[in-house]
């Protein structure tokens, strides 16, 4: 592995200029390969750029946003595509993570740092700032004990919590005479730890039963001053920055030398909880009260290793469950003979599934595990310090606000019934508004009103999603060219994979597919399981009759709607004089330009990069098919 080679200072500088951040030396333990120069991931571990509280994936059919916690639960329920019968389905799953926090890679003066030597060579980068060490120790102690408190309090989801300095950190603390609550930092087990760089080590059990409570917990854990907020702010904000709160433990402030966590990242594995050595599930610690400090060693089986090293060895041994497109050649059940066999029954045939008004796309790449994996990484590495999610959170908030405005406009446009309230999608895939008086149209004229509302909604969501997607991809490309942003190349490549898939998806939405989507919509609308009283029988009066075959009236009308309102990029002179069909059977004035969306773009030229292609396409096709 060339990343393990040692370089004199001039070669270090060259690597900095050409490749981004310099390599971590040593880059062993959880930090194998570093991050900016290509992390080495084994046994189905993965870089969890979205963490557990931020959006990791957007459902291709509904536009609903999912965090990694949601994805773990979907996996356990057998609901992830391609993984319905994978190992671990139906079992309790744990996500076990090592968040690496190397010191700033470059401090302006070597006199301000603790010198480091590896294999006889003096190191230039990632030396520990002396002025930050006391606070780093304090925050390591606080971070570990605060999460351990949740274990002591009987939390159903927190299973492991620890802070580790790693061997390089222990050497720096030792040189400065700084001790931890566990005693001297100079002991052999600490300075020879196989965990090299500082780590926040966590394990959470996430189940369908505790998902809601866990999601509330993890947001509060990150944001509350009395929880983990002081650690997050200190790591990447500049000296002099402060926030109120945490006064009892030194307040909330930036580090003297910001940039802790550069070239780090969050390495994670999802594993079946009962396959983890029970020593690492809710460990009692040396005093039997669930608390232990940094680099504690209290395991009776091996007192020559810190507990963090033993935890890493167990984590490294396990073959993780392949969530997020990661699937190495490890065998999940190789040394675990008591593994519960995955379900053996065949998944239900598509014809046997519940009726759903949103027809899946012919291009299946956006449903793939690979696409889900790219979703976890695209746009996640945009800031110089790992843990600084400012830009990603801004993208999410802006897109959410824009789509909420689009949804509100849709509901306001439904003038034939009370429609105040938020936009909703019901269990059958139909769109509506959560107003007490909202209802679907009851005749062809009201159907036309609904169609107009959907047309404007589509135009609005396309603009919003296109802008957000373009901004995120452009920012990830800019980050890729910034030598201070670790792993930006990974984010850019993931965004590119998604863009390629999105483009293929757009290209696969042919006139025939749009017509079939429309036919499926009306068939679900008339399905006795959906509407036992057949309250929408009147749609036949608008021409939507037949079995849906290519020569049926419903297919022909759906095809005409798709042609006139969606697919055609521009009319010929003859077409421009032909009125578009309406549900009420009347004619509209001939359009002077093609009936297009998003600033005048025809659909076939709408090939923007998209992190929300699911919402866009769903909305577009519902526009074609009067989704009410």
C-alpha positions in Angstrom: 0.0 0.0 0.0 1.7 3.2 -1.1 -0.1 5.2 1.5 1.9 3.5 4.2 5.2 4.8 2.7 7.2 7.3 4.7 8.1 10.6 3.0 10.6 13.4 3.7 9.1 16.9 4.1 9.5 17.9 0.5 7.6 14.8 -0.7 4.9 15.5 1.9 4.5 19.0 0.4 4.2 17.6 -3.1 1.5 15.2 -1.9 -0.4 18.1 -0.3 -0.4 20.1 -3.5 -1.3 17.3 -5.8 -3.6 15.1 -3.8 -5.3 17.3 -1.3 -4.6 16.7 2.4 -1.4 14.8 3.2 -1.7 11.2 4.2 -2.0 10.2 7.8 1.1 8.6 9.1 0.6 6.1 10.5 -2.8 5.3 8.8 -3.5 2.1 10.6 -6.4 1.0 12.9 -9.8 2.5 12.0 -8.0 5.1 9.9 -6.6 2.6 7.3 -6.0 4.7 4.2 -7.0 8.0 5.8 -9.9 9.7 4.1 -8.8 12.3 1.6 -6.5 10.0 -0.3 -8.9 7.0 -0.3 -10.0 5.2 2.8 -9.5 1.5 2.8 -12.7 -0.1 3.9 -12.9 -3.8 4.9 -15.6 -6.3 5.9 -18.5 -4.1 4.6 -17.5 -1.0 6.6 -18.5 2.3 5.0 -18.0 6.0 5.3 -21.2 7.3 6.8 -21.0 10.8 5.6 -24.6 11.6 6.5 -24.3 10.4 10.1 -27.5 9.3 11.7 -29.5 12.6 11.9 -29.3 14.0 8.4 -31.0 12.9 5.1 -29.1 10.0 3.6 -31.5 8.9 0.8 -34.6 10.1 -1.0 -37.1 7.5 -2.0 -37.4 7.3 -5.8 -41.2 6.9 -5.7 -42.5 9.3 -3.1 -39.7 11.9 -2.6 -39.7 11.0 1.2 -36.4 11.6 2.9 -34.7 8.9 5.0 -31.9 9.1 7.5 -29.4 6.2 8.0 -31.5 5.2 11.0 -34.5 4.9 8.7 -32.5 2.8 6.2 -31.4 0.4 8.9 -35.0 -0.2 9.9 -36.1 -0.7 6.3 -33.3 -3.3 6.0 -34.4 -5.1 9.1 -38.0 -5.2 7.8 -36.8 -6.6 4.4 -37.9 -3.5 2.5 -34.7 -2.5 0.8 -34.5 -3.3 -2.9 -32.2 -6.3 -3.7 -31.8 -7.1 0.0 -35.3 -8.5 0.9 -33.8 -11.9 2.0 -30.3 -10.8 3.1 -28.7 -11.9 6.3 -30.0 -9.9 9.3 -33.4 -9.3 7.9 -35.9 -9.7 10.7 -33.3 -9.3 13.4 -32.2 -6.4 15.7 -29.5 -4.4 14.0 -26.7 -2.2 15.5 -24.6 0.5 13.9 -21.1 0.6 15.3 -19.0 3.6 14.4 -15.5 5.0 14.8 -15.5 8.7 14.2 -11.9 9.7 13.6 -10.6 13.2 14.8 -7.0 13.7 13.8 -5.5 17.1 14.9 -5.3 20.0 12.4 -3.0 18.9 9.6 -0.8 22.0 9.7 -0.3 24.5 12.5 1.5 27.7 11.6 4.6 27.1 13.8 6.2 23.8 14.8 7.0 25.4 18.2 3.2 25.3 18.9 2.9 21.6 18.5 4.2 18.4 20.2 6.8 16.8 17.9 6.0 13.5 16.4 8.3 10.8 15.2 7.2 7.6 13.3 9.8 4.9 12.6 12.6 7.4 13.1 11.2 10.0 10.8 10.1 13.4 12.1 6.5 14.2 11.0 5.5 17.4 9.4 1.7 17.1 9.5 -0.9 16.2 12.1 1.1 17.3 15.1 -0.9 18.1 18.2 -1.3 21.8 19.1 -0.1 22.2 22.7 -2.6 24.9 23.6 -5.5 22.7 22.6 -4.5 19.6 24.5 -6.1 20.4 28.0 -9.5 21.2 26.4 -9.2 18.1 24.1 -8.8 15.9 27.1 -11.7 17.6 28.9 -14.0 17.2 26.0 -13.0 13.6 25.4 -13.9 12.8 29.1 -17.2 14.8 28.9 -18.3 13.3 25.5 -17.7 9.7 26.7 -19.4 10.1 30.1 -22.4 12.0 28.7 -23.2 9.2 26.3 -22.4 6.5 28.9 -25.0 8.2 31.1 -27.7 7.2 28.7 -26.5 3.6 29.0 -26.6 3.9 32.8 -30.1 5.3 32.5 -31.3 2.3 30.7 -31.4 3.6 27.1 -32.8 1.1 24.7 -30.6 2.2 21.8 -27.2 3.3 23.2 -25.1 0.2 23.5 -21.5 1.4 23.5 -19.9 4.8 24.2 -16.2 5.7 24.5 -13.6 8.3 23.7 -10.1 7.2 22.7 -7.0 9.4 22.2 -5.3 6.7 20.2 -1.6 6.0 20.4 -0.6 9.2 18.8 -2.8 11.3 21.1 -1.6 9.4 24.1 2.0 10.2 23.2 1.2 13.9 22.9 -0.6 14.0 26.3 2.3 12.0 27.8 4.8 14.5 26.5 2.9 17.4 28.1 2.3 15.6 31.4 -1.5 15.5 31.0 -3.3 12.6 32.6 -6.8 11.3 32.2 -9.4 10.0 34.7 -7.8 6.6 34.0 -4.3 7.7 35.1 -1.1 8.2 33.2 -1.2 8.6 29.5 2.3 7.2 29.2 1.5 3.5 30.0 2.5 1.0 27.3 -1.0 -0.1 26.5 -1.9 3.5 25.7 1.1 4.6 23.6 1.1 1.3 21.7 -2.7 1.3 21.1 -3.6 -0.2 17.7 -6.2 2.6 17.5 -3.9 5.3 16.3 -5.8 8.6 16.1 -8.5 10.1 18.4 -11.9 8.4 18.0 -15.4 8.8 19.2 -16.7 5.3 19.4 -20.5 4.6 19.5 -22.9 1.8 19.0 -26.7 2.2 18.6 -29.3 -0.5 18.4 -32.0 0.8 16.0 -35.3 -1.1 15.7 -38.8 -0.4 14.2 -40.0 -0.1 17.8 -37.5 2.5 19.0 -36.9 4.4 15.7 -39.0 7.4 16.5 -37.5 7.9 20.0 -34.0 7.3 18.6 -34.4 10.0 15.9 -35.4 12.5 18.5 -32.5 11.5 20.7 -29.8 11.7 18.1 -30.9 15.3 17.1 -30.9 16.4 20.7 -27.5 14.7 21.3 -26.0 16.7 18.5 -27.7 20.0 19.2 -28.1 20.3 23.0 -25.5 22.4 24.9 -25.5 19.8 27.7 -24.9 16.9 25.3 -22.5 16.8 22.3 -22.8 20.3 20.9 -19.6 21.6 22.8 -17.5 18.9 21.2 -18.8 19.6 17.7 -18.4 23.3 17.9 -14.9 23.0 19.3 -13.6 20.7 16.6 -14.2 23.0 13.6 -15.0 26.6 14.6 -12.2 29.2 15.0 -10.7 30.5 18.2 -13.0 33.2 19.7 -16.3 31.7 18.6 -18.7 31.1 21.4 -22.2 29.9 22.1 -24.3 30.1 25.3 -24.6 26.9 27.4 -22.4 24.3 29.0 -21.0 26.9 31.4 -20.3 24.3 34.1 -17.9 22.5 31.8 -16.1 25.4 30.1 -18.9 26.7 27.9 -19.2 26.2 24.1 -16.2 27.6 22.2 -14.0 27.1 19.2 -10.6 25.5 19.5 -7.4 27.6 19.5 -6.3 25.8 16.4 -9.4 24.7 14.5 -9.6 21.8 12.1 -9.7 18.8 14.4 -11.2 15.9 12.4 -9.7 16.9 9.0 -8.8 13.7 7.0 -10.9 11.8 9.6 -14.5 10.7 8.9 -17.1 8.3 10.3 -16.4 4.7 9.6 -19.4 2.4 10.4 -20.6 -1.1 10.2 -24.2 -2.3 10.5 -24.2 -5.7 12.3 -26.7 -8.1 13.8 -26.6 -7.0 17.5 -26.5 -10.6 19.0 -23.4 -11.4 16.9 -21.3 -8.9 18.8 -19.2 -10.1 21.7 -21.3 -9.4 24.7 -18.4 -7.6 26.4 -19.0 -4.7 24.1 -22.8 -4.5 24.7 -23.5 -2.0 27.5 -20.1 -2.5 29.1 -20.1 -2.1 32.8 -16.6 -0.5 33.1 -14.1 -1.1 35.8 -16.4 0.0 38.6 -19.6 -1.8 37.4 -21.5 1.5 36.9 -21.2 1.7 33.0 -18.6 4.6 33.2 -15.0 4.5 32.0 -12.6 7.1 30.8 -10.4 7.5 27.8 -8.0 4.5 27.2 -9.4 2.5 30.2 -8.4 -1.1 30.3 -10.4 -3.4 32.5 -11.1 -6.5 30.5 -10.1 -9.6 32.4 -9.1 -11.5 29.3 -6.4 -9.1 28.2 -5.1 -6.4 30.5 -2.3 -5.5 28.1 -4.7 -3.7 25.7 -7.0 -0.7 26.2 -10.7 -1.4 26.0 -10.9 0.8 22.9 -8.3 -1.4 21.1 -10.3 -4.6 22.1 -13.4 -2.9 20.8 -11.7 -2.0 17.5 -10.5 -5.6 17.1 -14.0 -6.9 17.5 -15.4 -4.3 15.1 -12.7 -5.1 12.6 -13.4 -8.9 12.9 -17.1 -8.6 12.1 -18.4 -8.8 8.6 -21.0 -6.0 8.3 -24.4 -6.2 6.7 -24.1 -4.7 3.1 -26.2 -1.5 3.6 -25.5 1.4 1.2 -24.0 -0.4 -1.7 -21.0 -1.7 0.2 -20.6 -5.5 -0.3 -17.1 -7.0 0.1 -16.1 -10.6 -0.2 -16.4 -11.3 3.5 -18.9 -13.9 4.6 -21.3 -12.5 7.2 -21.9 -15.9 8.9 -18.5 -17.4 8.5 -17.6 -17.7 12.1 -21.0 -17.2 13.6 -22.7 -20.6 13.4 -25.8 -19.4 15.4 -26.8 -16.9 12.8 -30.5 -17.0 12.1 -31.2 -18.0 8.6 -32.7 -15.4 6.3 -36.3 -15.7 5.3 -36.9 -18.5 2.7 -40.3 -17.6 1.4 -40.4 -15.9 -2.0 -41.2 -12.2 -2.1 -44.8 -11.5 -3.3 -45.3 -11.1 -7.0 -45.9 -7.6 -8.2 -49.4 -8.5 -9.2 -50.1 -9.6 -5.6 -48.9 -6.4 -4.0 -51.2 -3.6 -2.9 -52.4 -1.3 -5.7 -50.3 1.9 -5.9 -50.9 4.8 -8.2 -47.3 5.7 -8.8 -45.9 3.3 -11.4 -42.2 2.4 -11.0 -39.8 3.7 -13.7 -38.6 1.3 -16.4 -35.0 2.3 -15.6 -34.3 0.6 -12.3 -30.9 2.1 -11.3 -32.5 4.6 -8.9 -33.9 1.7 -6.9 -30.6 -0.1 -6.6 -28.4 -0.5 -3.6 -25.6 1.2 -5.4 -27.7 4.3 -5.8 -28.6 4.2 -2.1 -24.9 4.0 -1.3 -24.1 7.0 -3.5 -26.9 8.9 -1.7 -25.0 8.5 1.5 -21.9 10.1 0.1 -23.1 12.7 -2.5 -22.5 16.2 -1.1 -21.6 14.9 2.4 -17.9 16.0 2.3 -18.1 19.7 1.6 -16.5 21.4 4.6 -12.9 21.5 5.7 -13.6 19.9 9.0 -15.5 16.6 9.3 -18.6 17.1 11.4 -19.3 20.5 10.0 -22.5 19.8 8.2 -23.4 23.5 7.6 -23.6 23.4 3.8 -25.5 20.0 3.6 -28.0 21.2 6.2 -28.5 24.4 4.2 -29.2 22.4 1.0 -31.8 20.2 2.9 -33.5 23.2 4.5 -33.7 25.2 1.3 -35.1 22.3 -0.7 -37.6 21.5 2.0 -38.7 25.1 2.3 -39.1 25.4 -1.5 -41.1 22.2 -1.8 -43.3 23.2 1.0 -44.0 26.4 -0.8 -44.8 24.4 -4.0 -47.2 22.2 -2.0 -48.9 25.1 -0.4 -49.5 26.7 -3.9 -51.0 23.4 -5.1 -53.5 23.3 -2.3 -54.4 26.9 -2.8 -55.1 26.2 -6.5 -57.8 23.6 -5.7 -60.7 26.0 -5.9 -63.6 23.6 -6.1 -63.2 22.4 -2.5 -61.6 23.5 0.8 -57.9 22.7 0.4 -56.0 24.5 3.1 -53.4 22.4 4.8 -50.2 20.5 4.0 -49.7 18.5 0.8 -50.0 14.7 1.4 -49.6 11.4 -0.4 -51.8 8.6 0.9 -51.1 4.9 1.2 -52.2 4.3 -2.4 -50.0 7.0 -3.9 -52.7 9.6 -4.5 -51.9 13.3 -3.9 -54.0 15.7 -1.9 -54.2 18.3 0.9 -54.8 17.6 4.6 -57.7 20.0 4.9 -60.9 18.8 6.5 -63.0 19.8 3.5 -60.6 18.5 0.8 -61.9 16.1 -1.8 -61.1 14.8 -5.2 -62.8 16.1 -8.2 -66.4 14.9 -8.9 -66.7 15.7 -12.6 -64.5 16.4 -15.6 -64.4 20.1 -15.1 -63.1 19.8 -11.6 -60.6 17.3 -13.0 -59.3 20.1 -15.3 -58.9 22.3 -12.2 -56.9 19.7 -10.5 -54.8 19.3 -13.6 -53.9 23.0 -13.6 -52.9 22.9 -10.0 -50.7 19.9 -10.7 -49.1 21.6 -13.7 -48.0 24.6 -11.6 -46.9 22.3 -8.8 -44.7 20.4 -11.2 -43.1 23.5 -12.6 -42.4 24.7 -9.0 -40.9 21.5 -7.7 -38.7 21.1 -10.8 -37.3 24.5 -10.3 -36.7 23.9 -6.6 -35.2 20.5 -7.0 -33.1 21.4 -10.0 -31.6 24.4 -8.2 -30.8 22.4 -5.1 -29.3 19.5 -7.0 -27.2 21.9 -9.2 -26.0 23.8 -6.1 -24.9 20.6 -4.3 -23.1 19.2 -7.2 -21.4 22.5 -8.0 -20.3 22.8 -4.3 -19.0 19.3 -4.2 -17.0 20.0 -7.4 -15.6 23.2 -5.8 -14.7 21.2 -2.7 -13.0 18.6 -4.8 -10.6 21.4 -6.0 -10.0 22.7 -2.5 -7.0 20.9 -1.0 -8.3 21.5 2.6 -11.5 19.5 2.1 -11.0 15.8 2.8 -12.8 13.2 0.7 -14.5 15.8 -1.5 -13.5 13.6 -4.5 -15.6 10.8 -3.0 -18.6 13.0 -2.8 -18.2 14.3 -6.3 -17.9 10.7 -7.7 -21.0 9.7 -5.8 -22.9 12.7 -7.1 -21.7 11.8 -10.6 -23.0 8.3 -10.2 -26.4 9.6 -9.2 -26.4 12.1 -12.0 -25.7 9.4 -14.6 -28.5 7.2 -13.1 -30.8 10.2 -13.0 -30.1 11.0 -16.6 -30.8 7.4 -17.7 -34.1 7.5 -15.7 -35.2 10.7 -17.5 -34.3 9.1 -20.8 -36.4 6.0 -19.9 -39.5 8.0 -19.4 -40.9 7.4 -22.8 -44.3 8.3 -24.1 -45.4 4.7 -23.7 -44.3 4.7 -20.1 -46.1 7.9 -19.4 -49.3 6.5 -20.9 -48.9 3.3 -18.9 -48.4 5.4 -15.7 -51.6 7.2 -16.5 -53.5 4.0 -17.2 -52.2 2.5 -13.9 -53.4 5.6 -12.1 -56.9 5.3 -13.3 -57.0 1.6 -12.8 -55.9 2.0 -9.2 -58.5 4.8 -8.8 -61.2 2.3 -9.9 -59.8 -0.6 -7.9 -62.4 -2.0 -5.5 -59.8 -2.4 -2.9 -59.1 1.3 -3.0 -62.6 2.7 -3.7 -65.1 0.0 -2.9 -68.0 2.3 -3.9 -66.5 3.1 -7.3 -67.0 6.8 -6.6 -64.8 7.7 -9.6 -67.0 5.8 -12.2 -67.6 9.1 -13.8 -64.1 9.2 -15.3 -65.5 7.0 -18.1 -67.6 10.0 -19.2 -64.3 11.8 -19.8 -63.1 9.0 -22.2 -61.1 6.8 -19.8 -62.5 3.4 -20.7 -61.1 0.0 -21.6 -58.6 -2.5 -20.3 -55.5 -0.3 -20.8 -54.1 -2.0 -23.9 -52.6 0.1 -26.6 -55.9 0.2 -28.6 -58.1 1.1 -25.6 -59.7 4.5 -25.2 -58.0 5.0 -21.8 -54.5 4.3 -23.3 -55.2 6.6 -26.3 -56.4 9.4 -24.0 -53.5 9.0 -21.7 -51.1 9.0 -24.6 -52.7 12.1 -26.0 -52.4 13.9 -22.6 -48.8 12.8 -22.4 -48.0 13.9 -25.9 -49.7 17.3 -25.6 -48.8 18.3 -22.0 -45.5 16.5 -21.3 -43.4 14.9 -23.9 -43.5 17.2 -27.0 -40.5 19.6 -26.7 -42.0 22.0 -29.2 -45.0 22.1 -31.6 -45.0 22.2 -35.3 -47.2 24.8 -37.0 -50.0 22.2 -37.3 -49.6 21.1 -33.8 -49.6 24.6 -32.5 -53.1 25.1 -33.9 -54.4 21.9 -32.3 -56.0 22.3 -28.9 -54.8 20.2 -26.0 -57.4 17.8 -24.7 -59.2 18.4 -21.4 -61.1 16.1 -19.1 -64.2 18.2 -19.6 -64.2 17.5 -23.3 -63.8 21.2 -24.3 -60.8 22.7 -26.0 -58.2 25.1 -24.7 -56.8 27.9 -26.7 -54.0 26.8 -29.0 -50.7 27.3 -27.2 -48.4 29.9 -28.7 -45.4 28.0 -27.3 -44.8 24.4 -26.2 -46.5 23.6 -22.9 -43.3 23.2 -21.0 -42.1 23.6 -17.5 -39.2 25.1 -15.5 -38.3 28.2 -17.4 -39.5 27.0 -20.8 -37.5 23.8 -21.1 -39.2 20.9 -22.9 -39.1 17.6 -21.0 -36.6 15.9 -23.3 -34.1 18.7 -22.7 -34.6 18.5 -18.9 -31.4 16.5 -18.0 -30.3 18.3 -14.8 -28.3 16.6 -12.1 -30.8 15.7 -9.4 -30.8 14.6 -5.8 -34.6 14.7 -5.9 -35.3 13.0 -9.2 -37.9 10.9 -7.5 -40.0 13.9 -6.4 -39.6 15.6 -9.8 -40.6 12.6 -11.9 -43.5 11.6 -9.6 -44.8 15.2 -9.7 -44.4 15.4 -13.5 -46.2 12.2 -14.2 -49.0 13.0 -11.8 -49.4 16.2 -13.7 -50.0 14.2 -16.8 -52.5 11.9 -15.1 -54.6 14.2 -12.9 -53.3 12.7 -9.6 -56.0 13.6 -7.1 
